[in-house]
Amino acid sequence: MITNSSSGTNVYEIAEGIYRINTPVPIPNTPGFSFNQYLIKDDEPMLFHTGPRRMFALVREAIETVIPINSLRYVGLSHFEADECGALNDFLDCAPLAAPVCGRIAAMTSIRDVADREPRALNDGEDLVLGKHRLRWFDAPHVPHGWECGLMMDMSTRTFLCGDLFTQGGPGTQALTESDILGASEEFRRPFDYFAHAPNTGAILERFAAEEPTTLACMHGSAWTGDGAKLLRALAVAVA
């Protein structure tokens, strides 16, 4: 569903109770880019990624087609970057019961200082129960970048909130695809590699693969459905 005709912002359910909010961003002489946020509708709703601060009004408008904005309980982020948490305080301001959700390192280095409310800092492997959905936090330092980086998986639907992994250029027109996204993401990565290529990158990607996700909720481009373990292992080979 298109929620803003001027920007093209749209929202689609990609797994049970999980909605991708997508805003395409035209860039002259390129295929463009897109920013995605993921809203989990449950007893205690969570938004994962806020989008940049200047995109706040568009994301809020999309959320309100699914739930009242003031019912948000958690605002999650993978690492400290504008498209992850640029609008964090804007969401905290309009959702009085909401708390930031991040890993311990992000809380220590940035979020406790920047956020207007104390974060819920999760330990590696800790679960956050929203109701029907059970989100698990995985520390992922430097994967793909940032010491404080971590990612979450909904253990109920096997949906992996995989952040900047499998970033694809273009507007992300297709909300959920079964087509190859590794090729598109590698084509995007090569000119300005954003992976840290840390010593533990392969092991961390294998840890994600072992969880056997069936949906990959990418932050940029289309979300994907299929054999997530196979695709994550192929990514590990590509970035080795």
FENQUIUR-V107612 format. One record per residue. RES is the residue in one small letter. PHI is phi as a letter, one per 20 degrees, with the letter a starting at -180 (NA if undefined). OMEGA is omega in whole degrees, -180 to 180 (999 if undefined). NEAR is the number of other ideal C-beta (glycine too) atoms within 12 Angstrom. Layout:
res = <RES | RES>
phi = <PHI | PHI>
omega = <OMEGA | OMEGA>
near = <NEAR | NEAR>
This chain:
res = <m | i | t | n | s | s | s | g | t | n | v | y | e | i | a | e | g | i | y | r | i | n | t | p | v | p | i | p | n | t | p | g | f | s | f | n | q | y | l | i | k | d | d | e | p | m | l | f | h | t | g | p | r | r | m | f | a | l | v | r | e | a | i | e | t | v | i | p | i | n | s | l | r | y | v | g | l | s | h | f | e | a | d | e | c | g | a | l | n | d | f | l | d | c | a | p | l | a | a | p | v | c | g | r | i | a | a | m | t | s | i | r | d | v | a | d | r | e | p | r | a | l | n | d | g | e | d | l | v | l | g | k | h | r | l | r | w | f | d | a | p | h | v | p | h | g | w | e | c | g | l | m | m | d | m | s | t | r | t | f | l | c | g | d | l | f | t | q | g | g | p | g | t | q | a | l | t | e | s | d | i | l | g | a | s | e | e | f | r | r | p | f | d | y | f | a | h | a | p | n | t | g | a | i | l | e | r | f | a | a | e | e | p | t | t | l | a | c | m | h | g | s | a | w | t | g | d | g | a | k | l | l | r | a | l | a | v | a | v | a>
phi = <NA | f | d | b | f | f | e | n | g | b | c | b | e | d | b | g | m | d | d | e | d | c | c | f | c | f | c | g | m | c | f | n | b | b | c | d | c | c | d | d | e | a | g | c | f | c | d | d | m | e | n | g | g | f | d | g | f | f | f | g | g | f | g | f | e | d | b | f | f | f | e | g | d | c | c | e | b | e | b | e | b | g | f | e | b | f | d | g | f | f | f | f | f | d | c | f | d | f | c | f | c | a | e | f | f | f | f | f | e | b | f | f | e | e | f | e | b | f | f | e | e | e | e | g | n | f | e | c | e | e | q | f | e | c | e | d | e | c | f | b | g | m | d | e | b | n | g | e | f | b | c | c | c | e | f | f | d | l | e | e | f | e | l | e | f | m | g | d | f | n | e | m | g | e | f | c | c | d | f | f | d | f | f | f | f | f | f | f | f | g | f | b | g | d | e | f | l | f | g | e | g | f | f | f | f | f | f | f | f | f | f | l | f | d | c | d | e | f | f | c | n | f | f | c | c | q | e | f | f | f | f | f | f | f | f | g | f | f | e | f>
omega = <174 | -179 | 175 | -174 | -179 | -178 | -174 | 177 | -175 | 180 | 179 | 177 | -178 | 174 | -175 | 177 | -179 | -173 | 173 | 172 | -173 | 174 | 176 | -179 | 178 | 175 | -175 | 176 | 176 | 174 | -177 | -176 | 177 | 176 | 179 | 167 | -179 | -180 | 177 | -178 | -177 | 178 | 177 | -172 | 178 | 170 | 177 | -169 | 177 | -167 | 178 | -177 | -177 | 177 | -174 | -176 | 180 | -179 | 178 | 180 | 179 | 179 | -174 | 170 | -178 | -179 | 171 | -176 | -177 | 177 | 177 | 179 | -178 | 174 | -172 | 176 | 179 | -179 | -173 | -179 | -172 | -177 | 175 | -170 | -180 | -178 | -175 | -177 | 175 | 179 | 178 | -179 | -177 | 176 | -169 | 179 | -174 | 175 | 173 | 175 | -179 | 175 | -177 | -177 | 178 | 178 | -177 | -172 | -172 | -164 | 178 | 178 | -172 | -174 | 179 | -180 | -179 | -179 | 167 | -177 | -174 | 173 | 176 | 180 | -179 | 179 | 174 | -176 | -180 | -174 | 175 | -177 | 178 | -177 | 178 | 179 | 176 | 171 | -179 | -176 | 176 | 178 | 3 | 179 | 179 | 178 | -175 | -172 | 173 | -179 | -177 | 175 | 173 | -176 | -178 | -178 | -176 | 176 | -178 | 175 | -163 | 171 | -176 | 174 | 179 | 175 | 179 | 173 | -180 | -173 | -179 | -173 | -179 | -175 | -176 | -176 | 171 | -179 | -179 | 172 | 180 | 180 | 180 | -179 | 177 | 176 | 178 | -174 | -168 | -176 | -180 | -170 | -179 | 177 | 178 | -177 | -179 | -178 | -175 | -177 | -179 | -179 | 179 | 178 | 177 | 177 | 176 | -179 | -179 | 178 | 176 | 176 | 177 | 174 | 177 | -178 | -175 | -179 | -179 | -178 | -178 | 164 | -171 | 176 | -178 | -179 | -176 | 179 | 180 | -178 | 178 | 178 | 176 | 176 | 179 | 177 | -176 | -176 | -178 | 999>
near = <19 | 21 | 28 | 24 | 11 | 12 | 25 | 24 | 35 | 32 | 33 | 29 | 25 | 36 | 33 | 18 | 27 | 43 | 37 | 47 | 49 | 46 | 40 | 32 | 28 | 16 | 13 | 8 | 6 | 13 | 21 | 23 | 25 | 38 | 41 | 49 | 53 | 54 | 45 | 47 | 31 | 29 | 17 | 28 | 36 | 45 | 52 | 48 | 45 | 50 | 42 | 25 | 24 | 18 | 31 | 33 | 24 | 34 | 45 | 35 | 27 | 35 | 40 | 26 | 24 | 30 | 28 | 17 | 30 | 18 | 26 | 41 | 35 | 39 | 46 | 48 | 49 | 43 | 36 | 32 | 30 | 20 | 33 | 43 | 40 | 26 | 38 | 44 | 22 | 29 | 44 | 31 | 21 | 27 | 32 | 16 | 20 | 34 | 31 | 39 | 47 | 45 | 38 | 25 | 28 | 38 | 30 | 17 | 21 | 27 | 38 | 22 | 16 | 28 | 31 | 22 | 25 | 17 | 33 | 34 | 29 | 34 | 18 | 21 | 20 | 22 | 21 | 34 | 22 | 34 | 19 | 20 | 34 | 25 | 42 | 32 | 36 | 36 | 32 | 41 | 28 | 27 | 38 | 37 | 28 | 31 | 21 | 32 | 39 | 45 | 49 | 45 | 42 | 40 | 26 | 25 | 31 | 28 | 39 | 46 | 50 | 45 | 38 | 39 | 46 | 47 | 36 | 38 | 30 | 27 | 27 | 41 | 22 | 25 | 31 | 30 | 27 | 17 | 17 | 20 | 39 | 32 | 19 | 25 | 36 | 25 | 20 | 30 | 28 | 16 | 10 | 11 | 17 | 27 | 31 | 21 | 20 | 21 | 12 | 18 | 28 | 23 | 22 | 33 | 38 | 23 | 28 | 38 | 28 | 18 | 28 | 23 | 40 | 30 | 38 | 51 | 50 | 49 | 43 | 41 | 43 | 36 | 44 | 39 | 28 | 26 | 19 | 37 | 23 | 21 | 36 | 40 | 24 | 25 | 38 | 28 | 17 | 26 | 30 | 16>
